[in-house]
Amino acid sequence: MTTIACFGDSLVEGYPYGQAASWVAEVERQTALTMLNYGACGETTVDIMYRLVNWHPASKVHYVLYQGGMNDILQGIPLAATLKTLHYAQYWCQQQKQQLCLVVPWLSSDTKLNKQINALRAALAEAFGSTEIFLLDLQPALLGQPTAQLFLDGVHPMGLTYKQLGQYAAPILADWVQRC
Protein backbone atom coordinates (compact mmCIF):
# COMPACT_ATOMS: atom_id res chain seq x y z
CA MET A 1 0.00 0.00 0.00
CA THR A 2 1.29 3.46 -0.90
CA THR A 3 1.28 6.17 1.76
CA ILE A 4 0.98 9.91 1.17
CA ALA A 5 1.77 12.24 4.07
CA CYS A 6 -0.61 15.20 3.75
CA PHE A 7 0.63 18.43 5.29
CA GLY A 8 -1.42 21.57 5.33
CA ASP A 9 -3.79 23.89 7.08
CA SER A 10 -7.47 23.53 7.99
CA LEU A 11 -8.34 22.70 4.38
CA VAL A 12 -6.36 19.46 4.72
CA GLU A 13 -7.52 18.86 8.29
CA GLY A 14 -11.18 18.98 7.29
CA TYR A 15 -12.21 21.91 9.50
CA PRO A 16 -14.73 22.13 11.12
CA TYR A 17 -15.80 18.51 10.65
CA GLY A 18 -12.50 16.82 11.49
CA GLN A 19 -10.06 14.58 9.68
CA ALA A 20 -12.57 11.80 8.96
CA ALA A 21 -14.61 14.25 6.84
CA SER A 22 -11.62 15.81 5.06
CA TRP A 23 -11.04 15.58 1.34
CA VAL A 24 -7.88 13.53 1.97
CA ALA A 25 -9.93 10.98 3.96
CA GLU A 26 -12.27 10.72 0.97
CA VAL A 27 -9.27 10.03 -1.27
CA GLU A 28 -8.30 7.18 1.05
CA ARG A 29 -11.86 5.79 0.93
CA GLN A 30 -11.86 5.91 -2.88
CA THR A 31 -8.39 4.44 -3.50
CA ALA A 32 -5.81 2.00 -2.17
CA LEU A 33 -3.75 4.98 -0.93
CA THR A 34 -3.07 5.54 2.74
CA MET A 35 -3.48 9.27 3.42
CA LEU A 36 -1.83 10.48 6.63
CA ASN A 37 -3.60 13.71 7.59
CA TYR A 38 -1.23 16.25 9.13
CA GLY A 39 -3.47 19.26 8.57
CA ALA A 40 -3.66 21.90 11.31
CA CYS A 41 -5.96 24.91 11.47
CA GLY A 42 -4.48 28.36 11.05
CA GLU A 43 -1.07 27.32 9.80
CA THR A 44 0.89 29.33 7.28
CA THR A 45 3.30 27.78 4.81
CA VAL A 46 6.15 28.42 7.28
CA ASP A 47 4.27 26.56 10.04
CA ILE A 48 3.52 23.67 7.70
CA MET A 49 7.15 23.56 6.56
CA TYR A 50 8.36 23.47 10.17
CA ARG A 51 6.20 20.40 10.84
CA LEU A 52 7.36 18.72 7.62
CA VAL A 53 11.04 19.22 8.46
CA ASN A 54 10.55 17.91 12.01
CA TRP A 55 8.40 14.97 10.97
CA HIS A 56 10.11 11.78 12.14
CA PRO A 57 8.60 9.00 10.00
CA ALA A 58 9.70 10.90 6.88
CA SER A 59 12.16 8.23 5.77
CA LYS A 60 9.36 5.67 5.44
CA VAL A 61 7.09 7.76 3.21
CA HIS A 62 7.94 8.55 -0.40
CA TYR A 63 5.03 10.88 -1.22
CA VAL A 64 4.20 14.24 0.34
CA LEU A 65 1.13 16.34 -0.35
CA TYR A 66 1.45 19.98 0.71
CA GLN A 67 -1.49 22.40 0.79
CA GLY A 68 -0.86 25.87 2.10
CA GLY A 69 -1.03 29.52 1.26
CA MET A 70 -4.57 30.49 2.23
CA ASN A 71 -3.51 31.55 5.73
CA ASP A 72 -0.50 33.35 4.24
CA ILE A 73 -2.96 35.45 2.22
CA LEU A 74 -5.27 36.01 5.18
CA GLN A 75 -2.35 37.05 7.41
CA GLY A 76 -0.85 39.42 4.84
CA ILE A 77 2.31 37.40 4.17
CA PRO A 78 3.86 38.56 0.89
CA LEU A 79 3.50 36.21 -2.06
CA ALA A 80 7.29 36.14 -2.52
CA ALA A 81 7.69 34.80 1.04
CA THR A 82 5.08 32.10 0.42
CA LEU A 83 6.86 31.03 -2.78
CA LYS A 84 10.21 30.97 -1.00
CA THR A 85 8.78 28.56 1.59
CA LEU A 86 7.29 26.34 -1.12
CA HIS A 87 10.63 26.25 -2.94
CA TYR A 88 12.17 25.12 0.31
CA ALA A 89 9.52 22.38 0.55
CA GLN A 90 10.57 21.30 -2.93
CA TYR A 91 14.24 21.25 -1.90
CA TRP A 92 13.50 19.38 1.34
CA CYS A 93 11.49 16.69 -0.38
CA GLN A 94 14.18 16.25 -3.03
CA GLN A 95 16.77 15.78 -0.28
CA GLN A 96 14.53 13.20 1.39
CA LYS A 97 13.91 11.48 -1.97
CA GLN A 98 10.18 12.14 -1.68
CA GLN A 99 7.80 13.01 -4.47
CA LEU A 100 5.99 16.30 -3.79
CA CYS A 101 2.46 17.27 -4.71
CA LEU A 102 1.51 20.92 -4.17
CA VAL A 103 -2.22 21.53 -3.93
CA VAL A 104 -3.22 24.68 -5.78
CA PRO A 105 -5.63 26.71 -3.62
CA TRP A 106 -9.21 26.74 -4.80
CA LEU A 107 -11.25 29.92 -5.04
CA SER A 108 -13.46 31.09 -2.19
CA SER A 109 -16.82 32.86 -2.19
CA ASP A 110 -15.08 36.21 -1.48
CA THR A 111 -14.31 38.17 -4.66
CA LYS A 112 -11.62 40.32 -3.03
CA LEU A 113 -9.87 37.28 -1.55
CA ASN A 114 -10.09 35.51 -4.92
CA LYS A 115 -7.88 38.16 -6.50
CA GLN A 116 -5.09 37.15 -4.11
CA ILE A 117 -5.86 33.45 -4.51
CA ASN A 118 -5.65 33.83 -8.29
CA ALA A 119 -2.29 35.58 -7.90
CA LEU A 120 -1.03 32.62 -5.85
CA ARG A 121 -2.48 30.13 -8.34
CA ALA A 122 -0.68 31.89 -11.20
CA ALA A 123 2.58 32.12 -9.22
CA LEU A 124 2.46 28.39 -8.45
CA ALA A 125 1.92 27.54 -12.11
CA GLU A 126 4.82 29.77 -13.12
CA ALA A 127 7.21 28.62 -10.38
CA PHE A 128 6.46 24.89 -10.42
CA GLY A 129 4.59 24.16 -13.65
CA SER A 130 7.65 22.96 -15.50
CA THR A 131 9.31 21.12 -12.61
CA GLU A 132 8.97 17.57 -11.35
CA ILE A 133 6.58 18.85 -8.67
CA PHE A 134 3.02 17.67 -9.21
CA LEU A 135 0.47 20.50 -9.02
CA LEU A 136 -2.97 19.28 -7.98
CA ASP A 137 -5.69 21.74 -8.91
CA LEU A 138 -9.01 20.86 -7.28
CA GLN A 139 -10.86 23.91 -8.64
CA PRO A 140 -12.53 21.89 -11.44
CA ALA A 141 -14.36 19.88 -8.76
CA LEU A 142 -16.15 23.07 -7.72
CA LEU A 143 -17.07 24.47 -11.13
CA GLY A 144 -20.67 25.08 -12.05
CA GLN A 145 -21.96 25.19 -8.50
CA PRO A 146 -23.13 28.25 -6.54
CA THR A 147 -20.43 29.18 -4.03
CA ALA A 148 -23.04 29.68 -1.30
CA GLN A 149 -23.68 25.93 -1.45
CA LEU A 150 -19.98 25.01 -1.38
CA PHE A 151 -18.57 26.87 1.60
CA LEU A 152 -19.44 27.06 5.25
CA ASP A 153 -17.78 30.43 5.84
CA GLY A 154 -16.55 31.49 2.42
CA VAL A 155 -13.29 29.52 2.62
CA HIS A 156 -13.91 26.21 4.40
CA PRO A 157 -15.88 23.66 2.40
CA MET A 158 -19.14 22.19 3.60
CA GLY A 159 -19.07 18.46 4.32
CA LEU A 160 -20.44 17.49 0.91
CA THR A 161 -17.89 19.78 -0.77
CA TYR A 162 -15.01 18.06 1.02
CA LYS A 163 -16.40 14.77 -0.29
CA GLN A 164 -16.60 16.16 -3.86
CA LEU A 165 -13.01 17.41 -3.64
CA GLY A 166 -11.82 14.00 -2.47
CA GLN A 167 -13.75 12.14 -5.15
CA TYR A 168 -12.24 14.41 -7.78
CA ALA A 169 -8.70 14.11 -6.37
CA ALA A 170 -8.75 10.32 -5.83
CA PRO A 171 -8.10 9.12 -9.40
CA ILE A 172 -5.67 11.96 -10.04
CA LEU A 173 -3.55 11.12 -7.00
CA ALA A 174 -3.73 7.40 -7.71
CA ASP A 175 -2.48 8.09 -11.24
CA TRP A 176 0.31 10.38 -9.93
CA VAL A 177 1.57 7.66 -7.59
CA GLN A 178 1.37 5.09 -10.39
CA ARG A 179 3.40 7.31 -12.74
CA CYS A 180 6.07 7.94 -10.09
MDAnalysis code that builds the backbone (N, CA, C; Angstrom):
import MDAnalysis as mda
import numpy as np

u = mda.Universe.empty(540, n_residues=180, atom_resindex=np.repeat(np.arange(180), 3), trajectory=True)
u.add_TopologyAttr("name", ["N", "CA", "C"] * 180)
u.add_TopologyAttr("resid", np.arange(1, 181))
u.add_TopologyAttr("resname", ["MET", "THR", "THR", "ILE", "ALA", "CYS", "PHE", "GLY", "ASP", "SER", "LEU", "VAL", "GLU", "GLY", "TYR", "PRO", "TYR", "GLY", "GLN", "ALA", "ALA", "SER", "TRP", "VAL", "ALA", "GLU", "VAL", "GLU", "ARG", "GLN", "THR", "ALA", "LEU", "THR", "MET", "LEU", "ASN", "TYR", "GLY", "ALA", "CYS", "GLY", "GLU", "THR", "THR", "VAL", "ASP", "ILE", "MET", "TYR", "ARG", "LEU", "VAL", "ASN", "TRP", "HIS", "PRO", "ALA", "SER", "LYS", "VAL", "HIS", "TYR", "VAL", "LEU", "TYR", "GLN", "GLY", "GLY", "MET", "ASN", "ASP", "ILE", "LEU", "GLN", "GLY", "ILE", "PRO", "LEU", "ALA", "ALA", "THR", "LEU", "LYS", "THR", "LEU", "HIS", "TYR", "ALA", "GLN", "TYR", "TRP", "CYS", "GLN", "GLN", "GLN", "LYS", "GLN", "GLN", "LEU", "CYS", "LEU", "VAL", "VAL", "PRO", "TRP", "LEU", "SER", "SER", "ASP", "THR", "LYS", "LEU", "ASN", "LYS", "GLN", "ILE", "ASN", "ALA", "LEU", "ARG", "ALA", "ALA", "LEU", "ALA", "GLU", "ALA", "PHE", "GLY", "SER", "THR", "GLU", "ILE", "PHE", "LEU", "LEU", "ASP", "LEU", "GLN", "PRO", "ALA", "LEU", "LEU", "GLY", "GLN", "PRO", "THR", "ALA", "GLN", "LEU", "PHE", "LEU", "ASP", "GLY", "VAL", "HIS", "PRO", "MET", "GLY", "LEU", "THR", "TYR", "LYS", "GLN", "LEU", "GLY", "GLN", "TYR", "ALA", "ALA", "PRO", "ILE", "LEU", "ALA", "ASP", "TRP", "VAL", "GLN", "ARG", "CYS"])
u.atoms.positions = np.array([
    [0.837, -1.183, 0.000],
    [0.000, 0.000, 0.000],
    [0.885, 1.251, 0.000],
    [0.539, 2.223, -0.810],
    [1.286, 3.463, -0.902],
    [0.741, 4.473, 0.100],
    [1.655, 5.178, 0.760],
    [1.277, 6.171, 1.763],
    [1.660, 7.563, 1.283],
    [0.729, 8.498, 1.446],
    [0.980, 9.906, 1.167],
    [0.805, 10.668, 2.481],
    [1.854, 11.383, 2.885],
    [1.773, 12.241, 4.068],
    [1.227, 13.587, 3.608],
    [0.102, 13.995, 4.177],
    [-0.609, 15.200, 3.746],
    [-0.429, 16.307, 4.778],
    [0.374, 17.296, 4.414],
    [0.634, 18.431, 5.292],
    [-0.147, 19.630, 4.802],
    [-0.684, 20.391, 5.733],
    [-1.424, 21.572, 5.328],
    [-2.116, 22.247, 6.486],
    [-3.045, 23.097, 6.119],
    [-3.795, 23.886, 7.084],
    [-5.165, 23.240, 7.326],
    [-6.134, 24.043, 7.697],
    [-7.471, 23.532, 7.993],
    [-8.134, 22.882, 6.786],
    [-7.728, 23.263, 5.580],
    [-8.337, 22.698, 4.382],
    [-7.905, 21.252, 4.160],
    [-6.775, 20.860, 4.705],
    [-6.363, 19.457, 4.715],
    [-6.987, 18.756, 5.921],
    [-6.994, 19.438, 7.050],
    [-7.516, 18.858, 8.285],
    [-8.987, 18.467, 8.169],
    [-9.755, 19.258, 7.415],
    [-11.183, 18.984, 7.289],
    [-12.035, 19.851, 8.187],
    [-11.486, 20.991, 8.617],
    [-12.207, 21.915, 9.497],
    [-13.551, 22.292, 8.897],
    [-14.591, 22.353, 9.682],
    [-14.729, 22.126, 11.119],
    [-15.174, 20.709, 11.465],
    [-15.225, 19.832, 10.469],
    [-15.798, 18.505, 10.649],
    [-14.814, 17.474, 11.178],
    [-13.521, 17.748, 11.028],
    [-12.500, 16.820, 11.491],
    [-11.894, 16.014, 10.358],
    [-10.843, 15.312, 10.683],
    [-10.063, 14.581, 9.684],
    [-10.873, 13.525, 8.938],
    [-11.798, 12.864, 9.613],
    [-12.573, 11.799, 8.959],
    [-13.453, 12.341, 7.838],
    [-13.775, 13.627, 7.865],
    [-14.614, 14.248, 6.838],
    [-13.804, 15.056, 5.830],
    [-12.478, 15.016, 5.935],
    [-11.623, 15.809, 5.058],
    [-11.609, 15.242, 3.640],
    [-11.142, 16.055, 2.722],
    [-11.039, 15.579, 1.339],
    [-9.967, 14.502, 1.218],
    [-8.918, 14.559, 2.047],
    [-7.880, 13.528, 1.973],
    [-8.404, 12.187, 2.496],
    [-9.309, 12.232, 3.478],
    [-9.927, 10.983, 3.957],
    [-10.796, 10.370, 2.864],
    [-11.448, 11.228, 2.089],
    [-12.265, 10.724, 0.974],
    [-11.382, 10.079, -0.085],
    [-10.209, 10.649, -0.332],
    [-9.268, 10.027, -1.273],
    [-8.915, 8.628, -0.783],
    [-8.651, 8.496, 0.498],
    [-8.304, 7.181, 1.048],
    [-9.457, 6.194, 0.883],
    [-10.695, 6.673, 1.090],
    [-11.856, 5.787, 0.931],
    [-12.034, 5.347, -0.524],
    [-11.639, 6.181, -1.464],
    [-11.859, 5.914, -2.885],
    [-10.721, 5.131, -3.549],
    [-9.571, 5.035, -2.879],
    [-8.385, 4.437, -3.501],
    [-7.725, 3.442, -2.553],
    [-6.634, 2.874, -3.008],
    [-5.810, 2.002, -2.168],
    [-4.690, 2.789, -1.500],
    [-4.775, 4.126, -1.538],
    [-3.746, 4.975, -0.929],
    [-4.021, 5.160, 0.559],
    [-2.956, 5.177, 1.339],
    [-3.068, 5.544, 2.743],
    [-2.727, 7.026, 2.831],
    [-3.648, 7.810, 3.343],
    [-3.476, 9.265, 3.420],
    [-3.308, 9.655, 4.887],
    [-2.100, 10.030, 5.269],
    [-1.830, 10.479, 6.628],
    [-2.153, 11.968, 6.711],
    [-3.126, 12.330, 7.535],
    [-3.603, 13.708, 7.591],
    [-2.851, 14.479, 8.674],
    [-1.971, 15.375, 8.235],
    [-1.226, 16.251, 9.127],
    [-1.651, 17.701, 8.930],
    [-2.936, 17.908, 8.705],
    [-3.466, 19.263, 8.571],
    [-3.689, 19.880, 9.936],
    [-3.460, 21.184, 10.046],
    [-3.663, 21.903, 11.311],
    [-4.205, 23.304, 11.026],
    [-5.292, 23.617, 11.674],
    [-5.960, 24.913, 11.474],
    [-5.016, 26.086, 11.712],
    [-5.152, 27.095, 10.860],
    [-4.476, 28.363, 11.054],
    [-3.030, 28.419, 10.617],
    [-2.503, 27.326, 10.107],
    [-1.071, 27.320, 9.796],
    [-0.759, 28.000, 8.470],
    [0.346, 28.721, 8.492],
    [0.889, 29.330, 7.283],
    [1.836, 28.331, 6.634],
    [2.364, 28.676, 5.473],
    [3.301, 27.777, 4.808],
    [4.555, 27.563, 5.651],
    [4.976, 28.576, 6.404],
    [6.148, 28.418, 7.276],
    [5.845, 27.417, 8.390],
    [4.662, 27.506, 8.991],
    [4.275, 26.560, 10.043],
    [4.226, 25.130, 9.497],
    [3.639, 24.990, 8.329],
    [3.524, 23.673, 7.704],
    [4.915, 23.120, 7.399],
    [5.776, 23.978, 6.888],
    [7.146, 23.557, 6.557],
    [7.894, 23.117, 7.811],
    [7.712, 23.830, 8.910],
    [8.356, 23.466, 10.169],
    [7.949, 22.046, 10.574],
    [6.657, 21.748, 10.466],
    [6.200, 20.404, 10.836],
    [6.746, 19.352, 9.883],
    [6.820, 19.674, 8.599],
    [7.359, 18.723, 7.621],
    [8.822, 18.404, 7.927],
    [9.613, 19.416, 8.185],
    [11.044, 19.223, 8.455],
    [11.268, 18.428, 9.742],
    [10.391, 18.591, 10.712],
    [10.545, 17.910, 12.007],
    [9.721, 16.632, 12.116],
    [9.224, 16.167, 11.014],
    [8.404, 14.967, 10.972],
    [9.313, 13.749, 10.975],
    [9.172, 12.892, 11.951],
    [10.110, 11.784, 12.140],
    [9.918, 10.567, 11.240],
    [8.712, 10.177, 10.883],
    [8.601, 9.001, 9.997],
    [8.906, 9.306, 8.534],
    [9.481, 10.456, 8.256],
    [9.697, 10.899, 6.875],
    [10.440, 9.880, 6.020],
    [11.356, 9.161, 6.580],
    [12.158, 8.234, 5.775],
    [11.346, 7.048, 5.268],
    [10.179, 6.809, 5.842],
    [9.359, 5.669, 5.444],
    [8.286, 6.026, 4.415],
    [8.131, 7.303, 4.128],
    [7.089, 7.757, 3.205],
    [7.758, 8.415, 2.009],
    [7.308, 8.053, 0.825],
    [7.937, 8.553, -0.396],
    [7.107, 9.600, -1.129],
    [5.916, 9.902, -0.590],
    [5.030, 10.875, -1.223],
    [4.547, 11.886, -0.181],
    [4.648, 13.165, -0.539],
    [4.199, 14.239, 0.343],
    [3.238, 15.134, -0.419],
    [2.100, 15.391, 0.180],
    [1.134, 16.337, -0.347],
    [1.199, 17.566, 0.552],
    [1.263, 18.741, -0.040],
    [1.450, 19.983, 0.706],
    [0.418, 20.986, 0.224],
    [-0.477, 21.400, 1.121],
    [-1.487, 22.401, 0.787],
    [-1.378, 23.551, 1.770],
    [-0.979, 24.686, 1.260],
    [-0.856, 25.869, 2.104],
    [-0.893, 27.123, 1.265],
    [-1.022, 28.237, 1.935],
    [-1.026, 29.521, 1.259],
    [-2.238, 30.368, 1.587],
    [-3.356, 29.718, 1.910],
    [-4.566, 30.492, 2.228],
    [-4.352, 31.346, 3.476],
    [-3.760, 30.766, 4.509],
    [-3.511, 31.553, 5.726],
    [-2.420, 32.597, 5.507],
    [-1.494, 32.337, 4.605],
    [-0.504, 33.352, 4.244],
    [-1.233, 34.586, 3.708],
    [-2.178, 34.349, 2.793],
    [-2.958, 35.451, 2.223],
    [-3.729, 36.169, 3.320],
    [-4.439, 35.411, 4.139],
    [-5.274, 36.014, 5.184],
    [-4.463, 36.783, 6.226],
    [-3.201, 36.380, 6.433],
    [-2.351, 37.048, 7.413],
    [-1.445, 38.105, 6.782],
    [-1.608, 38.355, 5.498],
    [-0.848, 39.418, 4.841],
    [0.606, 39.082, 4.553],
    [0.935, 37.814, 4.488],
    [2.307, 37.401, 4.172],
    [2.526, 37.621, 2.676],
    [3.609, 38.290, 2.313],
    [3.855, 38.560, 0.889],
    [3.959, 37.275, 0.062],
    [3.470, 37.348, -1.155],
    [3.497, 36.209, -2.063],
    [4.918, 35.678, -2.256],
    [5.896, 36.576, -2.339],
    [7.289, 36.144, -2.516],
    [7.749, 35.271, -1.347],
    [7.318, 35.596, -0.140],
    [7.689, 34.796, 1.035],
    [7.031, 33.422, 0.981],
    [5.784, 33.377, 0.558],
    [5.085, 32.096, 0.417],
    [5.804, 31.218, -0.600],
    [6.154, 31.798, -1.741],
    [6.857, 31.029, -2.775],
    [8.222, 30.545, -2.297],
    [8.908, 31.372, -1.537],
    [10.213, 30.973, -0.996],
    [10.055, 29.732, -0.107],
    [9.030, 29.717, 0.720],
    [8.779, 28.563, 1.586],
    [8.449, 27.328, 0.761],
    [7.655, 27.487, -0.280],
    [7.293, 26.345, -1.119],
    [8.489, 25.822, -1.906],
    [9.386, 26.708, -2.308],
    [10.626, 26.253, -2.944],
    [11.470, 25.458, -1.949],
    [11.442, 25.882, -0.696],
    [12.174, 25.123, 0.310],
    [11.529, 23.745, 0.510],
    [10.203, 23.680, 0.462],
    [9.521, 22.377, 0.553],
    [9.964, 21.471, -0.593],
    [10.090, 22.050, -1.769],
    [10.574, 21.296, -2.926],
    [11.984, 20.768, -2.659],
    [12.859, 21.629, -2.201],
    [14.238, 21.246, -1.905],
    [14.268, 20.156, -0.830],
    [13.521, 20.339, 0.232],
    [13.502, 19.382, 1.343],
    [13.052, 18.005, 0.858],
    [11.983, 17.977, 0.107],
    [11.485, 16.688, -0.379],
    [12.485, 16.033, -1.325],
    [13.145, 16.812, -2.148],
    [14.181, 16.249, -3.026],
    [15.304, 15.627, -2.201],
    [15.713, 16.301, -1.141],
    [16.772, 15.776, -0.281],
    [16.350, 14.497, 0.417],
    [15.060, 14.387, 0.714],
    [14.527, 13.197, 1.386],
    [14.135, 12.102, 0.393],
    [14.306, 12.398, -0.902],
    [13.913, 11.477, -1.974],
    [12.412, 11.175, -1.929],
    [11.639, 12.239, -1.718],
    [10.183, 12.137, -1.677],
    [9.595, 12.889, -2.865],
    [8.546, 12.330, -3.417],
    [7.796, 13.005, -4.472],
    [6.862, 14.020, -3.811],
    [6.798, 15.229, -4.375],
    [5.995, 16.302, -3.788],
    [4.830, 16.674, -4.690],
    [3.665, 16.771, -4.058],
    [2.459, 17.272, -4.714],
    [2.055, 18.554, -3.992],
    [2.012, 19.665, -4.723],
    [1.512, 20.923, -4.173],
    [0.062, 21.078, -4.602],
    [-0.814, 21.312, -3.629],
    [-2.220, 21.526, -3.932],
    [-2.427, 23.013, -4.205],
    [-2.941, 23.305, -5.378],
    [-3.221, 24.681, -5.779],
    [-4.481, 25.124, -5.037],
    [-4.443, 26.292, -4.380],
    [-5.626, 26.708, -3.623],
    [-6.843, 26.944, -4.526],
    [-7.981, 26.505, -4.048],
    [-9.215, 26.740, -4.796],
    [-9.775, 28.102, -4.420],
    [-10.657, 28.606, -5.268],
    [-11.248, 29.919, -5.041],
    [-12.286, 29.851, -3.931],
    [-12.503, 30.981, -3.283],
    [-13.462, 31.089, -2.189],
    [-14.738, 31.761, -2.699],
    [-15.611, 32.120, -1.796],
    [-16.815, 32.856, -2.186],
    [-16.619, 34.364, -2.017],
    [-15.400, 34.798, -1.690],
    [-15.080, 36.214, -1.479],
    [-14.306, 36.750, -2.693],
    [-14.914, 37.651, -3.430],
    [-14.314, 38.175, -4.659],
    [-12.973, 38.847, -4.402],
    [-12.876, 39.628, -3.348],
    [-11.618, 40.322, -3.034],
    [-10.515, 39.308, -2.705],
    [-10.836, 38.323, -1.906],
    [-9.875, 37.279, -1.551],
    [-9.458, 36.485, -2.792],
    [-10.394, 36.277, -3.706],
    [-10.095, 35.511, -4.918],
    [-9.044, 36.174, -5.788],
    [-8.936, 37.488, -5.745],
    [-7.877, 38.163, -6.503],
    [-6.511, 37.712, -5.997],
    [-6.360, 37.612, -4.689],
    [-5.093, 37.155, -4.107],
    [-4.885, 35.656, -4.334],
    [-5.966, 34.890, -4.251],
    [-5.863, 33.453, -4.508],
    [-5.443, 33.221, -5.962],
    [-6.033, 33.968, -6.877],
    [-5.655, 33.832, -8.293],
    [-4.200, 34.205, -8.518],
    [-3.709, 35.215, -7.794],
    [-2.290, 35.582, -7.904],
    [-1.412, 34.432, -7.430],
    [-1.794, 33.774, -6.339],
    [-1.032, 32.623, -5.845],
    [-1.128, 31.453, -6.821],
    [-2.304, 31.204, -7.359],
    [-2.479, 30.128, -8.336],
    [-1.554, 30.345, -9.541],
    [-1.532, 31.577, -10.046],
    [-0.678, 31.892, -11.200],
    [0.800, 31.754, -10.846],
    [1.177, 32.208, -9.653],
    [2.576, 32.124, -9.223],
    [3.011, 30.665, -9.071],
    [2.136, 29.813, -8.568],
    [2.463, 28.386, -8.446],
    [2.656, 27.752, -9.818],
    [1.792, 28.089, -10.749],
    [1.924, 27.543, -12.107],
    [3.229, 27.996, -12.744],
    [3.577, 29.253, -12.537],
    [4.816, 29.771, -13.117],
    [6.046, 29.166, -12.446],
    [6.031, 29.089, -11.128],
    [7.209, 28.621, -10.383],
    [7.415, 27.117, -10.473],
    [6.326, 26.343, -10.521],
    [6.457, 24.889, -10.422],
    [5.876, 24.126, -11.606],
    [5.265, 24.825, -12.534],
    [4.591, 24.165, -13.648],
    [5.488, 23.345, -14.544],
    [6.741, 23.714, -14.636],
    [7.649, 22.962, -15.503],
    [8.701, 22.199, -14.704],
    [8.396, 21.890, -13.456],
    [9.305, 21.123, -12.610],
    [8.739, 19.718, -12.414],
    [9.459, 18.920, -11.647],
    [8.971, 17.568, -11.349],
    [7.914, 17.571, -10.248],
    [7.621, 18.730, -9.695],
    [6.581, 18.851, -8.671],
    [5.226, 18.662, -9.333],
    [4.370, 17.880, -8.692],
    [3.021, 17.671, -9.210],
    [2.100, 18.724, -8.611],
    [1.448, 19.499, -9.468],
    [0.474, 20.501, -9.024],
    [-0.922, 19.898, -9.135],
    [-1.610, 19.821, -8.016],
    [-2.968, 19.280, -7.976],
    [-3.943, 20.442, -7.852],
    [-4.706, 20.668, -8.893],
    [-5.694, 21.742, -8.909],
    [-7.079, 21.129, -8.723],
    [-7.692, 21.406, -7.589],
    [-9.011, 20.856, -7.284],
    [-10.153, 21.787, -7.693],
    [-9.834, 22.951, -8.237],
    [-10.862, 23.913, -8.637],
    [-11.900, 23.313, -9.590],
    [-11.510, 22.470, -10.550],
    [-12.533, 21.892, -11.440],
    [-13.626, 21.119, -10.705],
    [-13.336, 20.600, -9.532],
    [-14.357, 19.875, -8.764],
    [-15.464, 20.798, -8.281],
    [-15.191, 22.093, -8.262],
    [-16.153, 23.066, -7.720],
    [-16.884, 23.854, -8.804],
    [-16.494, 23.671, -10.040],
    [-17.068, 24.472, -11.126],
    [-18.542, 24.175, -11.339],
    [-19.264, 25.226, -11.708],
    [-20.673, 25.079, -12.046],
    [-21.617, 24.995, -10.871],
    [-21.106, 25.249, -9.679],
    [-21.963, 25.194, -8.496],
    [-21.971, 26.559, -7.804],
    [-23.099, 26.974, -7.261],
    [-23.135, 28.252, -6.539],
    [-22.232, 28.196, -5.303],
    [-21.378, 29.206, -5.146],
    [-20.427, 29.176, -4.028],
    [-21.122, 29.152, -2.674],
    [-22.322, 29.703, -2.578],
    [-23.043, 29.677, -1.299],
    [-23.334, 28.250, -0.850],
    [-23.424, 27.320, -1.790],
    [-23.684, 25.926, -1.450],
    [-22.406, 25.129, -1.201],
    [-21.255, 25.719, -1.500],
    [-19.984, 25.011, -1.382],
    [-19.264, 25.241, -0.070],
    [-19.396, 26.457, 0.473],
    [-18.572, 26.866, 1.602],
    [-19.389, 27.177, 2.840],
    [-18.830, 26.798, 3.957],
    [-19.444, 27.062, 5.250],
    [-19.294, 28.529, 5.626],
    [-18.091, 29.069, 5.407],
    [-17.783, 30.433, 5.835],
    [-17.096, 31.245, 4.743],
    [-17.199, 30.809, 3.522],
    [-16.553, 31.491, 2.417],
    [-15.254, 30.846, 1.986],
    [-14.580, 30.155, 2.897],
    [-13.289, 29.522, 2.616],
    [-13.338, 28.016, 2.884],
    [-13.878, 27.634, 4.030],
    [-13.910, 26.210, 4.404],
    [-15.094, 25.508, 3.746],
    [-14.815, 24.391, 3.074],
    [-15.885, 23.664, 2.404],
    [-16.913, 23.083, 3.376],
    [-18.119, 22.929, 2.873],
    [-19.140, 22.188, 3.597],
    [-18.777, 20.707, 3.487],
    [-19.386, 19.883, 4.304],
    [-19.073, 18.461, 4.319],
    [-19.183, 17.800, 2.958],
    [-20.252, 18.086, 2.231],
    [-20.441, 17.494, 0.908],
    [-19.376, 17.990, -0.070],
    [-18.924, 19.235, 0.109],
    [-17.892, 19.782, -0.767],
    [-16.559, 19.080, -0.525],
    [-16.226, 18.825, 0.743],
    [-15.006, 18.057, 1.024],
    [-15.070, 16.710, 0.303],
    [-16.234, 16.077, 0.356],
    [-16.397, 14.773, -0.293],
    [-16.193, 14.903, -1.799],
    [-16.774, 15.931, -2.421],
    [-16.604, 16.160, -3.860],
    [-15.134, 16.362, -4.210],
    [-14.434, 17.159, -3.397],
    [-13.015, 17.410, -3.640],
    [-12.219, 16.111, -3.593],
    [-12.513, 15.279, -2.601],
    [-11.818, 13.998, -2.468],
    [-12.122, 13.054, -3.606],
    [-13.380, 13.008, -4.029],
    [-13.748, 12.139, -5.148],
    [-13.060, 12.591, -6.434],
    [-12.932, 13.889, -6.603],
    [-12.240, 14.411, -7.781],
    [-10.743, 14.096, -7.713],
    [-10.147, 14.285, -6.542],
    [-8.703, 14.108, -6.371],
    [-8.273, 12.645, -6.401],
    [-9.136, 11.728, -5.993],
    [-8.754, 10.319, -5.833],
    [-8.111, 9.716, -7.083],
    [-8.751, 9.744, -8.242],
    [-8.103, 9.115, -9.398],
    [-6.852, 9.871, -9.860],
    [-6.838, 11.167, -9.639],
    [-5.674, 11.962, -10.044],
    [-4.463, 11.594, -9.195],
    [-4.657, 11.491, -7.885],
    [-3.546, 11.124, -7.004],
    [-3.117, 9.680, -7.223],
    [-4.065, 8.796, -7.445],
    [-3.727, 7.398, -7.714],
    [-2.885, 7.297, -8.987],
    [-3.241, 8.081, -9.997],
    [-2.481, 8.093, -11.239],
    [-1.086, 8.676, -11.034],
    [-1.001, 9.748, -10.237],
    [0.307, 10.377, -9.931],
    [1.255, 9.369, -9.293],
    [0.745, 8.650, -8.286],
    [1.572, 7.660, -7.595],
    [1.983, 6.556, -8.579],
    [1.071, 6.134, -9.404],
    [1.370, 5.088, -10.390],
    [2.476, 5.537, -11.353],
    [2.413, 6.790, -11.801],
    [3.397, 7.307, -12.737],
    [4.775, 7.469, -12.086],
    [4.787, 7.760, -10.796],
    [6.070, 7.941, -10.095],
    [6.744, 6.603, -9.891],
])
